[in-house]
Amino acid sequence: MFTPSKFPTQCFVALLFAFCASSLAANWQATVTKDPAGNFPELRPLRASYRFGWSGLTAATAEVHFTKPSRDRFQLDGTGRTIGLVRALWKLDVNHRAAASAETLHPIETQQTESYRSKKIVTHLNFTSSGVTQTRTEGQGGTAETKTRQFSFPDLFDLHSAMLYLRSQPLRDRSVYRVVVYAATNAYLATITVVGREKISVHAGTYNAIKLDLQLKRINKHFELEPHRKFRRATIWVSDDADRLLLRIEAQIFVGTVFAELQSVHFDSPRS
């Protein structure tokens, strides 16, 4: 209860909490992992297929092709689509291409096209060492509208390059990595914790796996952290071998738990 005699103390406590909250919010940038790309063997060119869904229901499929078209460049080409009953309710076809530096594992550019029943969204991200320029066109034909925005932050990742960077690291048990990822329209602080090792079976086979915990916070235009409105957390398994393949993701989102799982993988060439 407020009393005049306690007013100075209450004011001091309120100011102290406000200062601490402001300091913690500002200091998140100091917690971002600064380590360069690790020396773990680079990912071999491959083709892989995944399925997506929830509660045992397959809602979508995707095909990815990872290549190294030149000495200094990695590239990921992917296509995805909803299927079955889900497609009847929500038609979506996705084409995705991402390029990253083979030396630093930082992104170069990303192009994504989303085709829905009544509209198309094309997103292009052009990365530099100081940030990203996003160009997004939404609509159909003459009604399409294009918007451009910039986000300035050094050494950003996209989804593709973030995976390459993390798999290059030692990934020792209980280690923590924090990276800033720009995914399509927003920047996020991703905190990845190595939970441990375990065996996991997916459609593609049974693997010794590294288990990771993923948490996301949205970074707003004032560089303040905000909760993700739809995503709560995710568990990720990658193979604990020389390939470190993405095996399975289980994400807790606003509609429940959804998953992505490796169905098949074929390497373009044998390991030397």
N, C-alpha and C positions, 0 to 999 in steps of 0.2 A: 504494500500500500504506500502511496506517495504521502510524505509528510514534509513540511517546510524544513525541519531540522535535518532531514536526510537528503535534501535536494542536491547539495554539492557532491555527496558520495554517489548518488544515483547518476548524476550527470557525468562524473568521472568514469564510472563503470560503463555507461552507454558509449562514451567517446572511445574508451579502451577497446570495447568489442568492435566498434565501427572501424577503428584503425587496424585491428588485427584482421578483420574480414577483408578490408581493402588490401592489406599487405599480402595475405594469402592468395587473393585473386590475381594480384599483379605478379606474384612470384612463380606462377605456373610456368612461365617462359624459361625460367632458370632451371626447371626440372627436365626440359627436353633433352633427350639423348644426343650427345655431340659426337659420339664415336663414328669414325669413317666406316665405309664398307669393309666387312670382314674378309678373311682369306679362305672361307669355306668354298669348296669347288663349285663353280658356276653350274646352273641348271642346264641339263642337256636339252637340245631341241626335242619337242614331243608333241603328240596329239592326245588329248584327254576328253572324256565326256563326263558330265555330272548330271545328277537329277536333284530337283528341289521340291520341297513339299512340307507337310505337317501331318502329325498323327498317322503316319504310314501312307498317306495319300501323296502320290506324285502329281505336282502341279505344273512343273516346267522342266525343261531339259536344256542343256547347253553343251556346245562343243568349243574347245579352245585349241589353238595351235601356237605354241611358243617356239620362236626361232631366233637365230642370231644372223641377220641378213648382211651384216658387215662387222669388221673387227671391233668397232667401238659402239655397237648398237644392239640392244635386245628389242624384240617386238612380240607383242601378244595380239592375236586376232581371235575374236570370239563371236559366236552367234548363240542366241537363246530364244526360246518361245514357250508360251504357255501351251498346255495340251489338255485333251480330254474335257471333262466337265468344267474345269476352271477356264479353259479357252472359250467355251460357249458363253460364260459369264463375263470374262475379262480377256479380250484378245490383246496380246502383246508380242511383238517381235523386236529383238534387240540385236544390233550389230555394234561391236566394240573393237577399237584398235588403239593400242597404247605402245609408245616407244620410250625406252629408257637408256641412259648412258651405261655402257658395259663396264666403264671404269669406276664411276661414282655411284651407280645404281639410282641416280636421281632421274625424275621424269623429264622427257623432252616435250612430248605432246600426247594428247588423248582426243580421240574422236568417237562419239557415241550417237547412234541413231535409234530412237524408240518409236515404233510404229504401233499406234493404238487403232481402234476401230474407227474413230472419228477425227484423229489428229496425229501429227508427227512432231517429235521434238528432236532437234539436232543440237548437240552440245560439243563445242570444241574448246579444249584447254591448251594453252601455250605456256610452257613453264620456262622461267629463267632462274638464275641463282637468287634473285631477290623476291620472287613471287610468281603469280599466275595471272594470265588474262583469259577470262571466260567469255565466249561468244555463244549465245543460246538462241536458237530460232524455234518458235513454236507456232503451230497452225498448219493450214493446208493451202497450197497455191498462193493466190493473190492476197489471202487474208493472213498470211504468215507474218509474225512480228519478231524482229531480231533485237536482242538486248546485249550489251557488253558491260562487263564489270571487271574490276581488278581487285586482287587481294595480295597485299604485300607482306611477305614473311619469308625469311631466308631458309633455303634448303627444304622446301615443301616436298611432299610425296603425293603421288596418286595411289590408287589401290594396287595396281600392278607393281610399281616400283617399291612400295612399302613392303610387299611380300618378298620381293627380291632382296631388299635390305635386311629384313628380319632373318631370312633363311641363311644369310651370309654371316650372322653373328654366332658366338659360341653357344647360346641358348642353354646355359647351365641352369640347373634346378634352382628355383626361387629368384632368378635374376629378373629385373624389370626394365622394360624399354618404353620410352615415351616419344612418339613421333607425331608431327602435325601432318595430317592427310587432307588433301582437297579432293572431295568426291563429288563430281558433277556440278553442284551448286553451292556447297558450303564447306568450310574448313572445320576439322575436328581434331581435338587432342585425343590420340589413341594411346591407352596405357595397356601394355601387353606384359603379363606376368607368366613366367614358366612355372607351371604347377608341378610337373614331374614327368615320369615316363610310365607308359603302360602299353599293353597289347590291345589292338582294336581290329575288328573285322568289318570290312565294307564290301560292296559288291565286287570291287576289283581284286580283293584278296585280304589276307590277314597280315598285319604289319606291327612291328615294334614302333611305337609312336611317342612323339613329344606332345604333351598336353599343355595348351596355352589358355589363359583367361584374357578376354578382351573387354575393356570398358571404354566408352566414348563420351566426350563432352563437346558440345558445339561451341565454336568460337564466334562470338558476334562481331559486329563492325567496330565495337569499342575494345576488342580483344579481351572481352570478359567471357568466362566459361559459363555455359548454360547446360542444363540437363537435355539429353536428346529426347524429343517428345514421343518417339515411337520405338526406340531401341533401348533395352535395359542392359544386357550384357550378353557375351557369347563365349562358348568354349570351342576351341579349334584344335584339331589334331593334325600334325604333319609327320610324315614317316621319319623315323630315327635312323637314317641311313645316308648314303652319299647323295641321294636325290632330294630328300626333304620335300616330298610331294604333299600338296594339300589333300588330305584324305576326307575330312568331314568337318562341318561347322554346325553347331547347334546354337541358335540365337533366340533369346527371349525378347519378344517384341510385343507390341500392344495387342495383338490378336492371339498370343500364346507362344509356343515354341515351334520354330521352323528350322529346317535343316537343308544342307547341301551335302551331297556325298559322291565320291569318286566312283564311277561305273566302270571305266576302262582307261588304260593308258598304254600308248605305244611310242617308243623312242625312235627318232629318225635314224639313229646310228647307235651301235653298241658302245658301252663305256670302254675307253681306252685303258 
